[in-house]
């Protein structure tokens, strides 16, 4: 779906200013949201792509204001409410109960901001693949055009690439789950994923650096051959 979350190629958001020595989490609640999300992912209540689609349903002002883990928290609460596992009314009641204790707590010092992850902890969060045999449709060097795909639901296809012409630079022939259907529990549609190279001017127009190349990983279902 098209929305504020698909910001590639958009203007007007100002410069990206990297944060020097940026911590893993800026506040303790962010780490807790991360941990809860990881645990819920193992229960089967919802999957990663379903979670991502829920974030896409945020109102644009909320998406821009709430930050990375604020979006995770929104998605978690929204899905649990919709599936009647934890209703918003129950959550608000509990928040009211613990509010007096929260106000008495001493905030962490700056030296306690980083809360690094344990180096032995293995995080299973990202794209999914299966142990299955598939036959890739395209080979390295194949010319492809990205479909002008405008789905009403979740997609991992950036809007700025739709309709653009590129060349397959790498074939990942493992059986990758297609997020567009998995997000809506409509099957996994196992397929290859390709690293496709695009000329900068093909994507951004004549004002782009003529030496620029853009490499993007794309599911097979997003691509058509150039005849």
MODA-V491243 format. One record per run of one state. SS is the DSSP state (H for helix, E for strand, - for the rest). FROM is the first residue (numbers start at 0). TO is the last residue. Records with the same first field share a line. If there is no record, write none. Layout:
# MODA-V491243
SS = FROM-TO + FROM-TO
This chain:
# MODA-V491243
- = 0-26 + 43-46 + 56-58 + 82-86 + 104-108 + 112-127 + 130-141 + 146-157 + 161-163 + 176-177 + 182-189 + 204-211 + 225-226
H = 27-42 + 47-55 + 59-81 + 87-103 + 109-111 + 158-160 + 178-181 + 199-203 + 219-221
E = 128-129 + 142-145 + 164-175 + 190-198 + 212-218 + 222-224
